[in-house]
Amino acid sequence: MPPSKKIKVLYVTSEVVPFIKTGGLADVSAALPQMLGELGHEVRLLVPKYGAIDERKFKIHEVVRLKDIKIKIGDKEVVFSIKSSFLPGQKVRVQIYFLDNIEYYGSRNSLYVDPLTGEDYKDNDERFILLARAAFELIMKLGWVPDIIHSNDWQGALIPAYLKHVYNNEPIFANFKSLFTIHNLGSQGVFPKSTFAKTGLPESLNTEKGILHDGKVNFMKSGLLYADCLNTVSESYANEIRTLEEYGEGLKSVLSKRKNDLFGIINGIDDKVWSPEKDDLITKKYTAKSLEDKEIDKQALVEKFGFKYDPAIPVIGLISRLTDAKGHNLIADSMDELMKLNVQIILLGTGDKKYHILYDKISKKYPEKFACYLGFNDELAHFIEAGADIFLVPSKFEPCGLNQMYSLVYGTIPIVRETGGLADTVTKFNEKTGEGNGFSFKAYDTLALIKEIKRALKIFDDKKTWLKLMKTGMKSDFSWLSSAKKYIDLYKNILNND
């Protein structure tokens, strides 16, 4: 394709800010399409319209051509509509389509997990079969034909299989290509074998060579097998998942076979949204030249959570999904030891029920040292990034991670486990050379975690060194511009490889 040609992309995702979010995928799903639009390409998004999405607030409206579309999921006739809006408050208008079905999405405020049971919704297979099928119905009904369909994680992973094996005879899809992005290989969309009949895919795929894995339907495997190209969200993670069993999550052999089609592109961060200089959600804006103003944010944060403000006590922030994969088993096992340290810890997140119960209990046991908000709150996330001194990300694995990048630009020093995107963005501070921008540990155990936290606390007491570390982090450039350019190069490679 000519280098200057505008590329048209349908970007299919299960979450996008500011509409709905459980993790970093939502941030990426807003920022990347926006930057691609600013670079002259046309990206439109498709996302389910969950019950928590406010139609009036976001001016979501009906599209006559996209009303009451019928498809079959197994023997069940499903009727859905697709509504439209735009990503709010951006330079370039990026259109977003909302997949509207009361049964699967509209009646639920939660995305994947039933909040009453703490278990995945029983019909998640049907919910995301519908998302995949709706992408093709949208294109056919609308007559807007993208060059590439870019789907994300297991929720969009059936799309490449449908493109290759169901819609391959439709003329409109003749020159279509697919990119599948892995944000989290650990969540694969695994369902009973009986799910296969609901997909409408040809029986030839109902095998271990197809989309079955260990006798079950595996949505993630579908994306890995049938997409024209694969990428994940850091170079280190791309290498880890195809070479190491512990990271390959049972699919290493599939990824290894596709090593020539697997790329790593680190996520950027939206510096219009995540910048202490421009952030309207924090108490006091600040820059590397006015770091005394960051103390005002720290005071506001600790007082909001009922702590006594003391500039000498470091505040450790945590924002993440509450799962084992994010290192919460390490935190849980370390908590009594951490509570002996001179720290205040503030946690924001939602996830596994066991952690909701545990953190609620800890906040009652140590009310002067530990506080938590168990849920999603974007404003509070900004508040924590600005007000904390240290940000903790002890993930077992981390494809990219965004919060450690937010933390660096806010002068909030990250402590991370050396894996995936965390290893690619945080360089361990060396007291002798003064090099590095944060703290990291390798072994996935409580001893390594506590040792590195203690090292950070010791350096926190050395105000001159700590200030230098803060300023180093704030010089980081994690803007989406370079990442978006790499995606454009990847799109061009895909389109040129006929």
C-alpha positions as CSV (number, residue, x, y, z in Angstrom):
1,M,0.0,0.0,0.0
2,P,1.2,3.6,-0.6
3,P,3.0,5.0,2.5
4,S,0.6,8.0,2.7
5,K,-2.6,6.1,2.4
6,K,-5.1,6.7,5.2
7,I,-5.6,3.4,7.1
8,K,-9.1,2.6,8.2
9,V,-9.3,0.5,11.4
10,L,-12.2,-1.1,13.3
11,Y,-10.9,-1.4,16.9
12,V,-12.9,-3.9,18.9
13,T,-12.5,-3.8,22.7
14,S,-14.5,-4.9,25.8
15,E,-13.8,-1.7,27.7
16,V,-12.8,1.9,27.1
17,V,-12.4,5.0,29.3
18,P,-14.2,7.2,30.2
19,F,-17.2,4.9,29.6
20,I,-16.2,1.7,31.5
21,K,-13.0,0.3,32.9
22,T,-11.5,-2.6,34.9
23,G,-7.9,-2.3,33.8
24,G,-5.3,-0.9,31.4
25,L,-7.1,-2.1,28.3
26,A,-9.6,0.6,28.8
27,D,-6.9,3.3,28.8
28,V,-5.3,1.9,25.7
29,S,-8.6,1.6,23.9
30,A,-9.2,5.4,24.2
31,A,-5.6,6.7,23.8
32,L,-4.4,4.6,20.8
33,P,-7.4,5.3,18.5
34,Q,-7.2,8.9,19.4
35,M,-3.5,9.2,18.5
36,L,-4.0,7.3,15.3
37,G,-6.8,9.7,14.4
38,E,-4.5,12.7,15.1
39,L,-1.9,11.1,12.8
40,G,-4.5,11.1,10.0
41,H,-5.9,7.6,10.1
42,E,-9.6,6.7,10.6
43,V,-10.3,4.5,13.6
44,R,-13.8,3.6,14.9
45,L,-14.4,1.6,18.0
46,L,-16.9,-1.1,19.0
47,V,-17.6,-1.8,22.7
48,P,-20.5,-3.4,24.6
49,K,-22.9,-1.0,26.2
50,Y,-22.9,-2.2,29.8
51,G,-25.5,-1.0,32.2
52,A,-23.1,1.3,34.0
53,I,-22.6,3.4,30.8
54,D,-24.7,6.6,30.9
55,E,-26.4,7.2,27.6
56,R,-27.5,10.7,28.3
57,K,-24.2,11.9,29.7
58,F,-22.2,10.6,26.7
59,K,-24.8,11.6,24.1
60,I,-25.2,8.0,22.8
61,H,-27.8,7.8,20.1
62,E,-29.5,5.3,17.9
63,V,-28.5,4.6,14.3
64,V,-31.5,3.6,12.2
65,R,-29.5,1.2,10.0
66,L,-28.1,-0.6,13.0
67,K,-31.4,-1.3,14.9
68,D,-32.8,-4.7,15.8
69,I,-30.2,-6.8,14.1
70,K,-30.8,-10.6,14.4
71,I,-28.2,-13.3,14.6
72,K,-28.1,-16.9,15.9
73,I,-25.9,-17.9,18.9
74,G,-26.3,-21.7,18.7
75,D,-30.1,-22.3,18.5
76,K,-30.9,-19.0,20.2
77,E,-32.0,-15.9,18.2
78,V,-30.3,-12.8,19.6
79,V,-31.5,-9.3,18.7
80,F,-29.2,-6.3,19.2
81,S,-28.7,-2.8,18.1
82,I,-25.6,-0.7,17.7
83,K,-25.7,2.9,18.9
84,S,-23.2,5.7,18.3
85,S,-21.2,8.4,20.0
86,F,-17.7,9.9,20.0
87,L,-14.8,9.7,22.4
88,P,-15.3,12.8,24.5
89,G,-13.2,15.9,24.6
90,Q,-10.6,15.1,22.0
91,K,-9.0,17.1,19.1
92,V,-10.1,14.6,16.5
93,R,-13.6,13.1,16.5
94,V,-13.2,9.4,17.0
95,Q,-16.5,7.5,16.5
96,I,-17.5,4.8,18.9
97,Y,-20.2,2.2,18.5
98,F,-22.0,0.7,21.4
99,L,-23.3,-2.9,21.1
100,D,-26.7,-2.7,22.8
101,N,-28.4,-5.8,24.2
102,I,-30.2,-5.7,27.5
103,E,-29.8,-9.4,28.4
104,Y,-26.1,-9.6,27.8
105,Y,-24.9,-6.1,28.7
106,G,-27.5,-3.5,29.6
107,S,-28.8,-5.4,32.7
108,R,-25.3,-5.6,34.2
109,N,-23.1,-2.9,35.6
110,S,-20.2,-5.3,36.0
111,L,-18.2,-6.4,32.9
112,Y,-17.0,-10.0,33.3
113,V,-17.7,-11.1,36.9
114,D,-21.0,-11.4,38.8
115,P,-20.5,-9.1,41.8
116,L,-22.9,-11.2,43.9
117,T,-21.0,-14.5,43.5
118,G,-17.5,-13.2,42.6
119,E,-17.6,-15.7,39.7
120,D,-17.4,-15.1,36.0
121,Y,-20.8,-14.7,34.4
122,K,-22.0,-18.1,33.2
123,D,-22.9,-16.7,29.7
124,N,-19.6,-14.9,29.1
125,D,-19.1,-17.2,26.0
126,E,-22.4,-15.9,24.4
127,R,-21.7,-12.3,25.5
128,F,-18.4,-12.2,23.6
129,I,-19.5,-14.4,20.7
130,L,-22.0,-11.6,20.2
131,L,-19.3,-8.9,20.3
132,A,-17.3,-10.8,17.6
133,R,-20.3,-11.4,15.4
134,A,-21.5,-7.8,15.8
135,A,-18.3,-6.4,14.4
136,F,-19.0,-8.1,11.1
137,E,-22.7,-7.2,11.1
138,L,-21.7,-3.6,11.8
139,I,-19.5,-3.4,8.7
140,M,-22.0,-5.1,6.5
141,K,-25.0,-3.0,7.6
142,L,-23.0,0.3,7.6
143,G,-21.1,-0.2,4.4
144,W,-18.0,1.3,6.1
145,V,-15.2,-1.0,5.1
146,P,-12.0,-0.8,7.2
147,D,-8.6,-2.1,6.1
148,I,-7.9,-3.8,9.4
149,I,-10.0,-5.2,12.2
150,H,-7.9,-4.8,15.4
151,S,-9.3,-6.9,18.3
152,N,-8.1,-7.2,21.8
153,D,-7.8,-10.0,24.4
154,W,-10.0,-13.1,24.7
155,Q,-13.2,-11.0,24.5
156,G,-12.3,-10.1,20.8
157,A,-10.3,-13.3,20.0
158,L,-12.9,-15.1,17.9
159,I,-12.9,-12.3,15.3
160,P,-9.9,-13.7,13.4
161,A,-11.5,-17.1,13.2
162,Y,-14.8,-15.7,11.9
163,L,-12.8,-13.7,9.3
164,K,-10.9,-16.7,8.1
165,H,-13.7,-19.3,8.3
166,V,-17.1,-17.8,8.3
167,Y,-17.1,-14.4,6.5
168,N,-14.3,-15.4,4.1
169,N,-16.7,-15.7,1.2
170,E,-18.3,-12.3,1.7
171,P,-16.8,-9.9,-1.0
172,I,-16.8,-7.0,1.4
173,F,-14.2,-8.9,3.5
174,A,-12.0,-10.0,0.6
175,N,-9.0,-7.8,1.4
176,F,-9.6,-7.6,5.1
177,K,-6.7,-8.2,7.5
178,S,-6.7,-8.8,11.3
179,L,-4.4,-7.8,14.1
180,F,-4.9,-9.4,17.5
181,T,-3.4,-7.7,20.6
182,I,-2.7,-9.7,23.8
183,H,-3.0,-7.5,26.8
184,N,-3.3,-10.3,29.3
185,L,-2.5,-13.9,28.2
186,G,-3.6,-15.2,31.7
187,S,-7.2,-14.6,30.9
188,Q,-8.1,-16.8,28.0
189,G,-11.9,-17.1,27.8
190,V,-12.0,-20.9,28.5
191,F,-15.4,-22.5,28.2
192,P,-16.9,-26.1,28.0
193,K,-16.7,-28.0,24.8
194,S,-20.4,-27.4,24.3
195,T,-19.7,-23.7,23.7
196,F,-18.3,-24.6,20.3
197,A,-21.8,-25.2,18.9
198,K,-22.8,-21.7,19.9
199,T,-20.0,-20.1,17.8
200,G,-21.2,-21.1,14.3
201,L,-17.6,-21.8,13.3
202,P,-17.0,-24.8,11.0
203,E,-16.6,-28.2,12.7
204,S,-13.0,-28.5,11.5
205,L,-12.1,-26.0,14.2
206,N,-13.6,-28.1,16.9
207,T,-10.3,-29.9,17.6
208,E,-7.1,-29.5,19.5
209,K,-5.5,-28.2,16.3
210,G,-8.3,-25.7,16.1
211,I,-9.8,-23.6,19.0
212,L,-9.9,-26.4,21.6
213,H,-7.2,-26.5,24.2
214,D,-7.2,-29.4,26.8
215,G,-10.6,-30.4,25.7
216,K,-12.2,-26.9,26.2
217,V,-13.0,-24.0,23.9
218,N,-10.3,-21.4,24.2
219,F,-11.1,-18.0,22.8
220,M,-7.6,-16.7,23.2
221,K,-6.2,-19.6,21.2
222,S,-8.5,-18.6,18.3
223,G,-6.9,-15.2,18.1
224,L,-3.4,-16.6,18.3
225,L,-4.0,-19.1,15.5
226,Y,-6.0,-17.1,13.0
227,A,-5.0,-13.4,13.2
228,D,-2.8,-12.2,10.4
229,C,-0.5,-10.7,12.9
230,L,-0.1,-10.7,16.7
231,N,1.3,-8.2,19.1
232,T,1.5,-7.7,22.8
233,V,2.2,-4.6,24.8
234,S,6.0,-4.8,25.6
235,E,9.0,-6.5,24.0
236,S,9.9,-8.3,27.2
237,Y,6.4,-9.8,27.5
238,A,6.5,-10.9,23.8
239,N,9.7,-12.8,24.5
240,E,8.5,-14.2,27.8
241,I,5.3,-15.7,26.5
242,R,6.8,-17.6,23.5
243,T,9.9,-18.8,25.3
244,L,9.0,-19.5,29.0
245,E,6.4,-22.0,30.0
246,E,5.4,-20.1,33.2
247,Y,4.5,-17.0,31.0
248,G,3.0,-18.9,28.1
249,E,0.0,-19.9,30.2
250,G,-0.3,-23.3,28.4
251,L,-0.2,-21.6,24.9
252,K,3.6,-21.3,24.5
253,S,3.8,-23.8,21.7
254,V,1.2,-21.9,19.7
255,L,3.0,-18.6,20.3
256,S,6.4,-20.2,19.5
257,K,5.1,-21.3,16.1
258,R,4.0,-17.7,15.4
259,K,7.2,-16.0,16.6
260,N,7.7,-14.3,13.2
261,D,4.2,-12.8,13.5
262,L,4.5,-11.7,17.1
263,F,5.6,-8.2,18.0
264,G,6.0,-6.2,21.2
265,I,4.9,-2.5,21.3
266,I,5.0,-0.8,24.7
267,N,1.8,1.1,25.5
268,G,2.0,4.8,25.7
269,I,0.1,7.0,28.2
270,D,-2.3,9.8,27.4
271,D,-0.2,12.8,28.5
272,K,-3.3,15.0,28.0
273,V,-5.0,13.0,30.8
274,W,-2.0,11.9,32.8
275,S,0.2,14.9,33.5
276,P,0.6,16.6,36.9
277,E,1.0,19.9,35.1
278,K,-2.5,19.6,33.4
279,D,-4.4,17.3,35.7
280,D,-7.7,18.9,36.7
281,L,-8.6,16.0,39.0
282,I,-5.8,16.6,41.5
283,T,-5.7,19.2,44.4
284,K,-2.7,21.1,43.2
285,K,-1.0,20.9,39.8
286,Y,2.8,20.8,39.8
287,T,5.9,20.3,37.7
288,A,9.4,19.1,38.3
289,K,10.3,22.7,39.2
290,S,7.5,23.0,41.8
291,L,7.6,19.7,43.6
292,E,6.8,21.4,46.9
293,D,3.2,21.6,45.4
294,K,3.1,17.8,45.3
295,E,3.1,17.8,49.1
296,I,-0.3,19.6,48.9
297,D,-1.6,16.6,47.0
298,K,-0.1,14.3,49.5
299,Q,-1.8,16.0,52.4
300,A,-5.1,16.1,50.6
301,L,-4.8,12.4,49.8
302,V,-4.0,11.2,53.3
303,E,-6.6,13.4,55.0
304,K,-9.2,12.1,52.5
305,F,-8.5,8.6,53.8
306,G,-8.5,9.6,57.5
307,F,-4.7,9.4,58.0
308,K,-2.7,11.9,60.0
309,Y,-0.5,13.9,57.5
310,D,3.2,13.8,58.2
311,P,5.7,14.7,55.4
312,A,8.2,12.3,56.9
313,I,5.9,9.3,56.5
314,P,6.0,7.9,52.9
315,V,2.7,7.1,51.3
316,I,2.6,3.9,49.2
317,G,-0.1,3.8,46.6
318,L,-1.6,0.8,44.9
319,I,-4.1,0.8,42.0
320,S,-4.9,-2.5,40.3
321,R,-7.2,-5.4,39.7
322,L,-7.3,-7.4,42.9
323,T,-6.0,-10.8,41.6
324,D,-3.1,-13.1,42.3
325,A,-1.6,-12.2,38.9
326,K,-1.2,-8.6,40.1
327,G,0.8,-9.8,43.1
328,H,-1.9,-9.4,45.7
329,N,-1.0,-12.8,47.2
330,L,2.4,-11.4,47.9
331,I,1.0,-8.2,49.4
332,A,-1.5,-10.2,51.5
333,D,1.4,-12.4,52.8
334,S,3.5,-9.4,53.5
335,M,0.9,-7.2,55.2
336,D,1.7,-7.8,58.8
337,E,5.4,-7.1,58.1
338,L,4.5,-4.0,56.0
339,M,2.4,-2.7,58.9
340,K,5.5,-2.6,61.1
341,L,7.1,-0.1,58.8
342,N,6.8,3.6,59.0
343,V,4.4,3.9,56.0
344,Q,0.8,4.7,55.1
345,I,-0.7,2.5,52.3
346,I,-3.7,3.5,50.1
347,L,-5.2,0.9,47.8
348,L,-7.7,1.3,45.0
349,G,-9.1,-1.6,43.1
350,T,-11.7,-4.2,42.4
351,G,-11.4,-7.9,41.7
352,D,-11.4,-11.2,43.6
353,K,-13.9,-11.4,46.5
354,K,-11.2,-12.9,48.8
355,Y,-9.2,-9.7,48.4
356,H,-12.2,-7.5,49.0
357,I,-12.8,-9.3,52.3
358,L,-9.1,-9.3,53.2
359,Y,-8.4,-5.6,52.5
360,D,-11.6,-4.5,54.3
361,K,-10.4,-6.5,57.3
362,I,-6.9,-5.0,57.2
363,S,-8.3,-1.5,57.0
364,K,-10.2,-2.1,60.2
365,K,-7.2,-3.7,61.9
366,Y,-4.7,-0.9,60.9
367,P,-6.9,2.2,60.4
368,E,-3.9,4.6,60.9
369,K,-1.8,2.8,58.3
370,F,-3.9,1.1,55.6
371,A,-6.9,2.4,53.7
372,C,-8.7,1.1,50.7
373,Y,-11.4,2.0,48.2
374,L,-12.8,-1.3,46.7
375,G,-14.2,-0.3,43.3
376,F,-13.4,1.7,40.2
377,N,-12.9,5.5,40.6
378,D,-10.9,7.3,38.0
379,E,-10.7,10.6,39.9
380,L,-9.3,8.8,42.9
381,A,-6.7,7.1,40.7
382,H,-5.4,10.5,39.7
383,F,-5.5,11.6,43.4
384,I,-3.4,8.6,44.4
385,E,-0.8,9.0,41.6
386,A,-0.3,12.7,42.6
387,G,-0.4,12.3,46.3
388,A,1.6,9.1,46.9
389,D,5.4,9.1,47.3
390,I,5.8,5.5,46.2
391,F,3.8,3.3,43.9
392,L,3.8,-0.5,44.3
393,V,3.4,-2.9,41.3
394,P,4.4,-6.4,42.5
395,S,2.8,-8.3,39.6
396,K,3.5,-12.0,38.9
397,F,3.5,-11.1,35.3
398,E,2.7,-7.8,33.6
399,P,2.3,-7.5,29.8
400,C,2.8,-3.7,29.9
401,G,1.4,-1.9,32.9
402,L,0.4,1.7,32.8
403,N,0.4,2.8,36.4
404,Q,4.2,2.6,36.8
405,M,4.5,5.0,33.8
406,Y,1.8,7.3,35.3
407,S,3.8,7.2,38.6
408,L,7.1,8.2,37.0
409,V,5.7,11.3,35.3
410,Y,3.9,12.3,38.5
411,G,7.2,12.0,40.5
412,T,5.9,9.0,42.4
413,I,8.6,6.4,42.6
414,P,7.6,2.9,41.4
415,I,8.6,-0.3,43.1
416,V,7.9,-3.1,40.6
417,R,8.7,-6.7,40.0
418,E,11.1,-7.1,37.2
419,T,8.9,-8.7,34.5
420,G,7.3,-7.8,31.1
421,G,6.6,-4.1,30.6
422,L,7.6,-3.3,34.2
423,A,11.1,-4.4,33.3
424,D,11.0,-2.3,30.1
425,T,10.0,0.9,31.8
426,V,11.5,0.9,35.3
427,T,15.3,0.8,35.7
428,K,16.5,-0.2,39.2
429,F,18.0,2.6,41.0
430,N,21.8,2.2,41.7
431,E,23.0,4.2,44.8
432,K,26.6,4.1,43.6
433,T,26.1,5.5,40.1
434,G,22.8,7.4,40.7
435,E,21.3,5.8,37.6
436,G,17.8,4.4,37.4
437,N,14.3,5.7,37.9
438,G,12.7,3.3,40.4
439,F,13.0,0.1,42.4
440,S,12.6,-3.5,41.3
441,F,13.0,-7.0,42.6
442,K,13.2,-10.3,40.6
443,A,12.2,-13.2,42.8
444,Y,8.4,-13.5,43.2
445,D,8.4,-13.8,47.0
446,T,7.6,-11.8,50.1
447,L,11.3,-11.5,51.2
448,A,12.3,-9.9,47.9
449,L,9.3,-7.5,48.0
450,I,9.9,-6.4,51.6
451,K,13.6,-6.0,51.1
452,E,13.1,-3.7,48.1
453,I,10.4,-1.7,49.9
454,K,12.8,-1.2,52.9
455,R,15.6,-0.1,50.5
456,A,13.2,2.5,49.0
457,L,12.2,3.7,52.4
458,K,15.8,4.2,53.4
459,I,16.5,6.3,50.3
460,F,13.2,8.2,50.9
461,D,14.9,9.6,54.0
462,D,17.7,11.0,51.9
463,K,15.8,13.9,50.5
464,K,18.4,15.1,48.0
465,T,18.7,11.6,46.4
466,W,14.9,11.1,46.4
467,L,14.3,14.5,44.8
468,K,16.8,13.6,42.0
469,L,14.9,10.3,41.5
470,M,11.6,12.1,41.3
471,K,12.9,14.5,38.7
472,T,14.5,11.7,36.7
473,G,11.1,10.0,36.5
474,M,9.3,13.2,35.5
475,K,11.6,13.5,32.4
476,S,10.2,10.2,31.0
477,D,8.5,10.4,27.6
478,F,5.8,7.8,27.5
479,S,3.6,9.6,25.1
480,W,1.4,7.6,22.7
481,L,3.0,9.3,19.7
482,S,5.9,6.8,19.3
483,S,3.7,3.8,20.2
484,A,1.0,4.8,17.7
485,K,3.7,5.2,14.9
486,K,4.8,1.6,15.6
487,Y,1.2,0.4,15.3
488,I,0.9,2.3,12.0
489,D,4.1,0.5,10.7
490,L,2.6,-2.8,11.9
491,Y,-0.7,-2.1,10.1
492,K,1.2,-1.3,6.9
493,N,3.3,-4.5,7.2
494,I,0.1,-6.5,7.6
495,L,-1.5,-4.8,4.6
496,N,1.5,-5.3,2.4
497,N,1.8,-9.0,3.2
498,D,-0.7,-10.5,0.9
